[in-house]
Amino acid sequence: MNADNEAPNTEQTQTEPRKWYHGVTNYQWLVLIIACAGWVFDVYEGQIFNITRQDMLLEVLGGDEAATKQWGDFFLAIFLCGGTIGGLLFGSLADRYGRQPIMIATILMYSVFSGLTFFASDIYTIGGLRFLVALGIGGEWAVAASLVAEVFPKHARAHASGIFHATSILGTWLAALVGIWVASQWRYAYLIGVLPALLIVWVRVSVKEPQRWEERRRSTEVSQMGSFRELLLNSQWNGLAIRGMLLAAVGLGTFWAVTVAGQDIVREFLLERGVVEEDAKSRAKFAYGIVQATGGGLGLLSFGPLAARFGRKRTFIGFHAAALAIVPCVCFLPQTYTQLLILLPVFGFLTLGMHSGYAIYFPELFPTNIRATGASFCFNGGRMMAVPVLLFSGWLKSREDVSLSTAVMGLSLLFLVGIAIILTLPETKDRDLVEA
């Protein structure tokens, strides 16, 4: 294999480059770009439904608004389940058969089935296609996160993995712009979703299997590659897998229960001050989709450099503690819309930034033969564990005797659970990738 495909020898030396990107090869940059492109479209495929579902479901259900809300929530549950199953399945297959072919399979799956949504004419077809799209989306993250971790040298791993996950904000912005462009013609937004299939040619031509995976495949029985038995029944790894999953569940649960609530907080704030409903909705979308999302994107980009300097555990703890502190500030301190806009980027930065840590940390916990399996179990298992949080959040926010701000502040106590979990996990800063 070409030496340019792997990390330079700085991985084995004690003298680290002065800058994290020094010594990173052209091939390693190429892998990061391809992984980011796949993840951007991955997020686009997930977010475009949130943006277009009102128009889509109203059309398919003949204008029944009550059924539209019910089916919208049901499809969210379908999407979370599909993402979990796809992540576990394709993560295991990537460990067994290689990163490149499974990345191709996942991109092809979410691209094709998203495009087929253009032709959907009934609610059950849409539900089935959303499940199949989610299978591909769940699998792509695990494969790409493992590939980036394995290809980049130790000194650059946190930065590269953080950049990889942070590009999710580009997928969100892309979905928002496409949603605005297509307006009520929602089918074209899904037709655009076919474009990621073009990545397959690039992946096929450019991406090689990491050398460490090739070496491990030659020295390990096939049954041990991508083995859930090895992950969940081996005491060396099962505790890490369970605690990693719980850590992700806190982040994903608070995302739906706390971070996403930023839009509703702004809307209610404006309504209480006499702003008409349509204007309040428009200004809330801007505050959430642009102002808060920009802060969130900066938080995602910042986690990698902070983790490289202070360690993974300290950075996770810092983000969780600061998120716990910022929530009541956003909920109760602002007296004007301008003051709220000033706080929202900080709110986004602190409540979302920790998510980059999952792409950095989870692949570092497990050996090559179960790296994608373990990372996927943590992240996508966390999706499933977040469902009860989502349901409880909906129930709590719907209570007439509890204000939205009080509910969100109460739900933010989950960040304390995240701190407790990370305290039990090992530090991986300056550590080579694990080999059993």
C-alpha positions as CSV (number, residue, x, y, z in Angstrom):
1,M,0.0,0.0,0.0
2,N,1.2,3.5,-0.8
3,A,2.8,5.1,2.3
4,D,0.8,8.2,1.6
5,N,-2.3,6.3,2.6
6,E,-1.3,6.1,6.2
7,A,-0.2,8.4,9.1
8,P,3.4,9.5,9.0
9,N,6.0,8.2,11.4
10,T,5.3,11.0,13.9
11,E,2.8,8.5,15.5
12,Q,5.8,6.5,16.8
13,T,8.0,9.4,17.8
14,Q,8.0,11.5,21.0
15,T,8.4,14.8,19.1
16,E,5.0,16.0,18.0
17,P,4.6,18.6,15.2
18,R,4.1,22.2,16.4
19,K,0.8,22.5,14.5
20,W,-1.7,19.7,14.4
21,Y,-1.9,19.7,10.6
22,H,1.9,19.5,10.1
23,G,2.8,16.1,8.6
24,V,-0.7,15.4,7.4
25,T,-0.5,13.9,3.9
26,N,-2.6,14.8,0.9
27,Y,-4.3,11.4,1.1
28,Q,-5.3,12.0,4.7
29,W,-6.8,15.3,3.7
30,L,-8.7,13.6,0.9
31,V,-10.1,11.0,3.3
32,L,-11.3,13.8,5.6
33,I,-13.0,15.7,2.7
34,I,-14.8,12.5,1.5
35,A,-15.9,11.6,5.0
36,C,-17.2,15.2,5.6
37,A,-19.0,15.2,2.2
38,G,-20.8,11.9,3.1
39,W,-21.7,13.3,6.5
40,V,-23.0,16.6,5.2
41,F,-25.4,14.8,2.8
42,D,-26.2,12.3,5.6
43,V,-27.4,15.2,7.8
44,Y,-29.2,16.8,4.8
45,E,-31.2,13.6,4.3
46,G,-32.3,13.7,7.9
47,Q,-33.0,17.4,8.2
48,I,-34.9,17.8,4.9
49,F,-37.8,15.8,6.3
50,N,-38.1,18.0,9.3
51,I,-38.2,21.0,7.0
52,T,-40.6,19.6,4.4
53,R,-42.8,17.2,6.4
54,Q,-45.6,19.7,7.0
55,D,-46.2,20.2,3.2
56,M,-45.5,16.5,2.4
57,L,-47.9,15.0,5.0
58,L,-50.6,17.6,4.4
59,E,-50.6,16.7,0.7
60,V,-50.4,12.9,1.2
61,L,-53.1,12.9,4.0
62,G,-55.5,15.2,2.1
63,G,-55.0,18.2,4.4
64,D,-55.7,16.4,7.7
65,E,-53.7,18.5,10.2
66,A,-54.3,16.2,13.2
67,A,-53.1,13.2,11.2
68,T,-50.2,15.2,9.9
69,K,-48.9,15.9,13.4
70,Q,-49.4,12.2,14.5
71,W,-47.7,10.8,11.5
72,G,-44.9,13.3,11.8
73,D,-44.0,12.1,15.3
74,F,-44.4,8.5,14.2
75,F,-41.9,9.0,11.3
76,L,-39.4,10.6,13.7
77,A,-39.6,7.3,15.8
78,I,-39.2,5.3,12.6
79,F,-36.2,7.4,11.6
80,L,-34.5,6.9,15.0
81,C,-35.1,3.1,14.9
82,G,-33.8,2.9,11.3
83,G,-30.7,4.8,12.2
84,T,-30.0,2.6,15.2
85,I,-30.5,-0.6,13.2
86,G,-28.5,0.7,10.2
87,G,-25.7,1.9,12.4
88,L,-25.3,-1.5,14.2
89,L,-25.6,-3.5,11.0
90,F,-23.2,-1.5,8.8
91,G,-20.8,-0.8,11.6
92,S,-20.3,-4.5,12.1
93,L,-20.1,-5.1,8.3
94,A,-17.4,-2.3,8.0
95,D,-15.3,-4.1,10.6
96,R,-15.7,-7.4,8.8
97,Y,-15.5,-6.4,5.1
98,G,-13.7,-3.1,5.1
99,R,-14.5,0.6,5.4
100,Q,-14.6,1.4,1.6
101,P,-17.3,-1.0,0.4
102,I,-19.6,-0.4,3.3
103,M,-19.2,3.4,3.0
104,I,-20.3,3.0,-0.7
105,A,-23.3,0.8,0.4
106,T,-24.5,3.3,3.0
107,I,-24.2,6.4,0.7
108,L,-26.0,4.5,-2.1
109,M,-28.8,3.4,0.3
110,Y,-29.7,6.8,1.6
111,S,-29.2,8.5,-1.8
112,V,-31.4,6.2,-3.8
113,F,-34.2,5.8,-1.3
114,S,-34.3,9.6,-0.7
115,G,-34.6,10.1,-4.5
116,L,-37.4,7.5,-4.7
117,T,-39.4,9.7,-2.2
118,F,-40.0,12.0,-5.1
119,F,-42.5,9.4,-6.5
120,A,-44.2,8.5,-3.2
121,S,-47.9,8.9,-3.2
122,D,-49.1,7.3,0.1
123,I,-48.2,7.5,3.7
124,Y,-46.9,3.9,4.0
125,T,-44.5,4.2,1.1
126,I,-43.1,7.4,2.6
127,G,-42.7,5.6,6.0
128,G,-40.9,2.6,4.4
129,L,-38.6,4.9,2.4
130,R,-37.8,7.0,5.5
131,F,-36.8,3.8,7.4
132,L,-34.5,2.7,4.5
133,V,-32.9,6.2,4.3
134,A,-32.3,6.0,8.0
135,L,-30.5,2.6,7.7
136,G,-28.0,4.2,5.4
137,I,-27.6,7.4,7.5
138,G,-27.0,5.4,10.7
139,G,-24.3,3.3,9.0
140,E,-22.4,6.0,7.2
141,W,-21.4,7.9,10.4
142,A,-19.9,4.9,12.1
143,V,-17.8,3.9,9.0
144,A,-16.6,7.5,8.3
145,A,-15.8,8.2,11.9
146,S,-13.7,5.0,12.2
147,L,-12.0,5.7,8.8
148,V,-10.9,9.2,9.8
149,A,-9.6,8.0,13.2
150,E,-7.6,5.2,11.6
151,V,-6.1,7.2,8.8
152,F,-5.0,10.3,10.7
153,P,-1.9,10.4,13.0
154,K,-2.4,10.5,16.8
155,H,-1.5,14.2,17.1
156,A,-4.1,15.2,14.5
157,R,-6.9,12.7,15.2
158,A,-9.0,14.9,17.6
159,H,-8.9,17.9,15.2
160,A,-9.7,15.8,12.1
161,S,-12.5,13.9,13.8
162,G,-13.9,17.1,15.3
163,I,-13.9,18.8,11.9
164,F,-15.6,15.7,10.4
165,H,-18.6,15.8,12.8
166,A,-18.8,19.6,12.8
167,T,-19.6,19.6,9.1
168,S,-23.1,18.4,10.1
169,I,-24.0,22.1,10.4
170,L,-23.4,22.4,6.6
171,G,-25.9,19.7,6.1
172,T,-28.5,21.5,8.2
173,W,-27.9,24.8,6.3
174,L,-28.1,23.0,3.0
175,A,-31.4,21.5,3.9
176,A,-32.7,24.8,5.1
177,L,-31.7,26.6,1.9
178,V,-33.2,23.8,-0.3
179,G,-36.4,23.9,1.8
180,I,-36.7,27.6,1.2
181,W,-35.9,27.2,-2.5
182,V,-38.4,24.4,-3.2
183,A,-41.1,26.0,-1.0
184,S,-44.2,23.8,-1.1
185,Q,-42.8,21.6,-3.9
186,W,-41.3,19.2,-1.4
187,R,-40.7,16.4,-3.9
188,Y,-37.8,18.2,-5.5
189,A,-35.9,18.4,-2.2
190,Y,-35.8,14.6,-2.1
191,L,-34.8,14.4,-5.8
192,I,-31.8,16.5,-4.9
193,G,-31.0,13.9,-2.3
194,V,-29.8,11.6,-5.1
195,L,-26.7,13.8,-5.6
196,P,-24.7,12.1,-2.9
197,A,-24.7,8.9,-5.1
198,L,-22.0,10.7,-7.2
199,L,-19.7,10.4,-4.1
200,I,-19.6,6.7,-4.7
201,V,-17.3,7.1,-7.7
202,W,-15.0,9.3,-5.7
203,V,-14.9,6.9,-2.8
204,R,-14.3,3.9,-5.1
205,V,-11.4,5.5,-6.8
206,S,-9.8,7.4,-3.9
207,V,-10.3,5.5,-0.6
208,K,-8.1,2.6,0.4
209,E,-8.5,0.4,3.4
210,P,-6.5,1.6,6.4
211,Q,-3.3,-0.4,6.8
212,R,-4.1,-1.2,10.4
213,W,-7.4,-2.8,9.3
214,E,-5.7,-4.8,6.6
215,E,-3.1,-6.1,9.2
216,R,-5.8,-6.9,11.7
217,R,-7.9,-8.8,9.1
218,R,-4.9,-11.0,8.2
219,S,-4.2,-11.8,11.8
220,T,-7.8,-12.2,13.1
221,E,-10.4,-14.8,12.5
222,V,-13.3,-13.6,10.4
223,S,-15.8,-14.3,13.2
224,Q,-13.9,-11.8,15.4
225,M,-14.2,-9.0,12.9
226,G,-17.2,-6.8,13.7
227,S,-18.4,-9.3,16.4
228,F,-21.2,-8.1,18.7
229,R,-20.3,-11.1,20.9
230,E,-16.8,-9.7,21.3
231,L,-18.1,-6.3,22.0
232,L,-20.9,-7.1,24.4
233,L,-19.7,-10.3,26.1
234,N,-16.0,-9.4,26.5
235,S,-15.6,-7.6,29.8
236,Q,-12.7,-5.6,28.4
237,W,-15.1,-3.8,26.0
238,N,-18.7,-4.2,27.1
239,G,-18.5,-1.7,30.0
240,L,-17.0,0.9,27.6
241,A,-19.8,0.2,25.1
242,I,-22.6,0.6,27.6
243,R,-21.2,3.7,29.1
244,G,-20.4,5.2,25.7
245,M,-24.0,4.6,24.7
246,L,-25.4,6.3,27.8
247,L,-23.1,9.3,27.2
248,A,-24.4,9.6,23.6
249,A,-28.0,9.2,24.9
250,V,-27.5,12.2,27.2
251,G,-26.2,14.3,24.3
252,L,-28.9,13.2,21.8
253,G,-31.7,13.3,24.4
254,T,-30.7,16.9,25.4
255,F,-30.5,17.8,21.7
256,W,-34.1,17.0,21.1
257,A,-35.3,18.1,24.6
258,V,-33.2,21.2,25.2
259,T,-31.2,22.5,22.1
260,V,-34.1,22.2,19.6
261,A,-36.3,24.0,22.2
262,G,-34.5,27.2,21.4
263,Q,-36.9,28.0,18.6
264,D,-40.0,27.5,20.8
265,I,-38.4,29.6,23.6
266,V,-38.0,32.5,21.2
267,R,-41.5,32.1,19.8
268,E,-43.1,32.1,23.2
269,F,-40.9,35.0,24.4
270,L,-42.2,37.1,21.5
271,L,-45.8,36.0,21.8
272,E,-45.8,37.0,25.5
273,R,-44.6,40.5,24.4
274,G,-47.5,41.0,22.0
275,V,-45.8,40.0,18.7
276,V,-48.3,38.6,16.2
277,E,-48.0,34.8,15.7
278,E,-46.7,34.8,12.1
279,D,-44.0,37.4,12.9
280,A,-43.1,35.5,16.0
281,K,-42.7,32.2,14.1
282,S,-40.6,33.9,11.4
283,R,-38.3,35.6,13.9
284,A,-38.0,32.4,15.9
285,K,-36.9,30.4,12.8
286,F,-34.2,33.0,12.1
287,A,-33.1,33.0,15.7
288,Y,-32.9,29.2,15.9
289,G,-31.8,28.3,12.3
290,I,-29.2,31.0,11.8
291,V,-28.2,32.6,15.1
292,Q,-28.3,29.6,17.4
293,A,-27.1,27.2,14.7
294,T,-24.0,29.3,14.0
295,G,-23.1,29.1,17.6
296,G,-23.7,25.4,17.5
297,G,-21.4,25.0,14.5
298,L,-18.6,26.9,16.2
299,G,-19.0,24.7,19.3
300,L,-18.7,21.6,17.1
301,L,-15.5,22.9,15.6
302,S,-14.1,23.9,18.9
303,F,-14.4,20.6,20.7
304,G,-11.5,18.9,18.7
305,P,-8.8,21.5,19.5
306,L,-10.0,21.7,23.2
307,A,-9.9,17.9,23.5
308,A,-6.5,17.8,22.0
309,R,-5.2,20.3,24.5
310,F,-7.1,19.5,27.7
311,G,-8.1,15.9,27.1
312,R,-11.3,14.2,26.1
313,K,-12.8,13.8,29.6
314,R,-12.1,17.4,30.7
315,T,-13.6,18.8,27.6
316,F,-16.7,16.7,27.8
317,I,-17.1,17.7,31.5
318,G,-16.5,21.4,30.7
319,F,-19.2,21.4,27.9
320,H,-21.7,19.5,30.0
321,A,-21.2,21.8,33.0
322,A,-21.3,25.0,30.9
323,A,-24.4,23.8,29.1
324,L,-26.1,23.2,32.5
325,A,-25.3,26.8,33.4
326,I,-26.4,28.5,30.2
327,V,-29.9,26.9,30.0
328,P,-31.4,28.9,32.9
329,C,-29.7,32.1,31.6
330,V,-31.5,31.7,28.2
331,C,-34.8,30.7,29.8
332,F,-35.1,33.4,32.4
333,L,-32.6,36.3,32.0
334,P,-33.5,38.0,28.7
335,Q,-35.8,41.0,28.8
336,T,-35.6,41.9,25.1
337,Y,-35.4,40.0,21.8
338,T,-31.9,41.4,21.3
339,Q,-30.7,40.1,24.6
340,L,-32.1,36.7,23.7
341,L,-30.3,36.8,20.3
342,I,-27.0,37.5,22.1
343,L,-27.4,34.5,24.4
344,L,-28.6,32.0,21.7
345,P,-25.2,31.5,20.0
346,V,-23.6,30.7,23.4
347,F,-26.6,28.3,24.1
348,G,-26.0,26.6,20.7
349,F,-22.2,26.5,21.3
350,L,-22.4,24.8,24.7
351,T,-25.4,22.5,24.2
352,L,-24.4,21.2,20.8
353,G,-20.6,21.3,20.8
354,M,-20.1,18.1,22.8
355,H,-21.5,16.1,19.9
356,S,-18.2,16.4,18.0
357,G,-16.7,14.5,20.9
358,Y,-18.5,11.3,20.0
359,A,-16.7,11.1,16.6
360,I,-13.4,11.7,18.4
361,Y,-13.8,9.6,21.5
362,F,-15.9,6.5,20.5
363,P,-13.5,5.1,17.8
364,E,-10.6,5.5,20.4
365,L,-12.3,3.2,22.9
366,F,-12.2,0.0,20.8
367,P,-9.7,-2.1,18.8
368,T,-9.6,-2.3,15.0
369,N,-11.6,-5.5,14.7
370,I,-14.7,-3.9,16.5
371,R,-13.9,-0.2,16.1
372,A,-16.8,0.7,13.8
373,T,-19.1,-1.8,15.6
374,G,-18.3,-0.2,19.0
375,A,-18.5,3.4,17.8
376,S,-21.8,2.7,16.1
377,F,-23.2,0.9,19.2
378,C,-22.4,3.9,21.3
379,F,-23.7,6.6,18.9
380,N,-26.6,4.8,17.4
381,G,-27.6,3.0,20.5
382,G,-27.6,6.4,22.1
383,R,-30.3,7.4,19.5
384,M,-32.5,4.6,20.7
385,M,-31.9,5.4,24.4
386,A,-32.8,9.0,23.7
387,V,-36.4,8.1,22.6
388,P,-37.8,7.9,26.2
389,V,-36.2,11.3,26.8
390,L,-38.0,12.6,23.7
391,L,-41.3,11.2,24.8
392,F,-40.9,12.5,28.4
393,S,-39.9,15.9,27.0
394,G,-43.1,16.1,24.8
395,W,-45.3,15.1,27.8
396,L,-43.6,17.6,30.1
397,K,-43.8,20.5,27.7
398,S,-47.4,19.9,27.0
399,R,-48.5,20.3,30.6
400,E,-50.4,23.5,31.2
401,D,-49.1,23.8,34.8
402,V,-45.4,23.8,33.6
403,S,-44.0,26.7,31.6
404,L,-41.7,25.8,28.6
405,S,-38.8,27.5,30.3
406,T,-39.2,25.6,33.5
407,A,-39.5,22.3,31.5
408,V,-36.4,23.0,29.5
409,M,-34.4,23.9,32.6
410,G,-35.6,20.7,34.3
411,L,-34.6,18.6,31.3
412,S,-31.2,20.2,31.3
413,L,-30.4,18.4,34.5
414,L,-29.5,15.5,32.2
415,F,-26.2,17.2,31.6
416,L,-25.3,16.2,35.2
417,V,-25.9,12.6,34.3
418,G,-23.4,13.1,31.4
419,I,-20.8,14.4,33.8
420,A,-21.3,11.4,36.0
421,I,-20.9,9.0,33.1
422,I,-17.8,10.6,31.6
423,L,-16.1,10.4,35.1
424,T,-16.2,6.6,34.8
425,L,-14.6,6.4,31.4
426,P,-10.9,6.4,30.5
427,E,-8.9,9.3,29.0
428,T,-7.6,8.6,25.5
429,K,-5.6,11.8,24.9
430,D,-2.1,11.1,23.5
431,R,-3.0,7.4,23.3
432,D,-2.5,5.2,20.2
433,L,-5.5,3.5,18.9
434,V,-6.4,0.4,20.9
435,E,-5.3,-3.0,19.6
436,A,-6.6,-6.0,21.6
